[in-house]
Amino acid sequence: MDPEKVNYHYCDDLPTQPLPAGTSVLVTGANGYVARRLVPELLHRGYRVRCMLRNRVLTPILEHPNLEYVYADALDKDSLRDALSGMQVAYYLIHSLRLEKKKFTQAEKIAARNFKEAAEECALKKIIYLGGLGEECKDISWHLKSRMEVGTILSEARMTVVHLRAAIIIGTGSASYEMLKSMILHMRWIPFLPEFNSLCQPIAIRDVIKYLVGVLETEDIATGKYPIGGPDTMTYREMVLRFAGLFDRKVRFFDVSWVPLPVNLLCRIFSFWLHLFISVPINITCLLLESLRTDVVVTDNRIRKVIPFEPLDFETAVRWAFEKEANSRVFSHWSDVPPEDMADLMPLAQYESAQFLFEEHDRVIPASLERTFQMVCRIGGPYGWLHGNSLWKVRGLIDRLLGGVGLNRGRRDLYDLRIGDSVDCWRVENLEPGKELLLRAELISPGYSWLQFVLEPVDAAHTRLILRAHFIPMPVWGHLYWYTLSRFHTYIFRGMLNHFEREARVPEAPQTAPVGTAKVAPSPGMREKQKSA
């Protein structure tokens, strides 16, 4: 994909000037939410960009003459040397959010130390690190404390190290934004603790990207910490209420401070409860909740003098995010990175076929190849799974109770799919327009599962659609799981094919958002303001 197709042009009005054409920049964590917004901006401004991915399962989605990919793990210093070789500047966007607390803290330190040492050996000129906002105090969360320790380790390097520190990032697809949206859409009463009423200073993703690019282009910037934030400072309670107001939803808070349990344990319990309703994973939800006990506000505005521009206010940032969703312009999402235990799985094609159990059904669909493929690619999210949706929901709920992803993740875009996208409990492993859609399951189960849609042309007005389920069972339990659910699979898969056949006989209608999709009308003058920004 051409990076210009997913470029939001955040930096078009940035007051800094691009460095000489061909300046080499490494972007770590290149499959993450922030990096996917950053890379198109860097390419547009003439930089030579090397994207670092942890393993080859993470599929590159952009192609450009000045863009290359390298596979390296920050826990392996030797692989980092190859990634950093020939680079002048590096963005450190590595974040092990999905790991457990003990593993997270240790992995973050090792990765930062390895990166610092490899950067020194490769004579890097500058490291730009995006960390968390907050001050050291007794109530600081282990997550924020770990992010500060990473900044300290990197700052010891013999080069310029710019440590940008941001609080809640507001933008389509960010974990904080999706958590707020899911919470106010699915809950009317929200548990509340006085400890959660700390101050925060949210910042729009466009302003985060502008600061990231701006400090790259400011050659005389000194090593140090640079807090960044939007113009609005508010309590978390106020932020939730203002967010809900923009959705025209009413939420209420009820005090749970009377419960005789430690705050950390209450956060964990609330995380499990939210896990049943929202799309964000439980470990990310828990660390976000624990971070609410600390004020995360900008106490040093030096960055505003170094890179002078006016950040977006909270309401405008949220409304612009709504508008991007309505216009199907969500190009990166927190769910782009698979769960930690799924990140290293081989693709289906690399497994021996003898390992598989499979079930196959097919049907001739009275529609062209193109239209049939469009129908297939609309599955999941608000549209549901076409047949046996109650069974899908039960399976998703069981997975959520076990700590898995369930069905709450939805989709990045209602109409568009690309390799690497999450679709509820699945991830797109392969996508060949008019030929195949291959989904890999990320549910907790005693084996590995894939759902494959294969299309074969019959004639100009008919298409053979083959639906094939693949399963690699773990010993004993995997086989029991497969044969127990085989009748449900048959019922669901045949019903899905029946649905496609019925839909194909209905005259094609313009694409409209399904019922239940949130919409927010833009405020007066918002479109004009957005065009001029």
Secondary structure as UniProt FT lines:
FT   HELIX           3..6
FT   HELIX           10..13
FT   TURN            21..22
FT   STRAND          24..27
FT   TURN            30..31
FT   HELIX           33..44
FT   TURN            45..46
FT   STRAND          48..53
FT   TURN            56..57
FT   TURN            65..66
FT   STRAND          67..71
FT   TURN            74..75
FT   HELIX           77..84
FT   TURN            85..86
FT   STRAND          89..92
FT   TURN            97..98
FT   HELIX           101..121
FT   TURN            122..123
FT   STRAND          126..132
FT   TURN            138..139
FT   HELIX           142..155
FT   STRAND          160..166
FT   STRAND          169..170
FT   TURN            172..173
FT   HELIX           175..186
FT   STRAND          189..192
FT   HELIX           194..196
FT   STRAND          199..200
FT   STRAND          203..204
FT   HELIX           205..217
FT   TURN            219..220
FT   STRAND          224..227
FT   STRAND          234..235
FT   HELIX           236..246
FT   TURN            247..248
FT   STRAND          252..255
FT   TURN            257..258
FT   HELIX           263..275
FT   TURN            276..277
FT   HELIX           282..290
FT   HELIX           291..293
FT   HELIX           302..306
FT   HELIX           314..326
FT   TURN            327..328
FT   HELIX           334..336
FT   HELIX           340..342
FT   TURN            343..344
FT   HELIX           348..350
FT   HELIX           353..355
FT   STRAND          357..365
FT   HELIX           369..376
FT   TURN            377..378
FT   HELIX           381..383
FT   TURN            384..385
FT   HELIX           389..401
FT   TURN            402..403
FT   TURN            406..409
FT   TURN            419..420
FT   STRAND          422..423
FT   TURN            424..425
FT   STRAND          426..432
FT   TURN            433..435
FT   STRAND          436..441
FT   STRAND          447..459
FT   TURN            460..461
FT   STRAND          462..473
FT   TURN            475..476
FT   HELIX           477..505
FT   TURN            515..516
FT   TURN            524..525
FT   HELIX           526..532
//
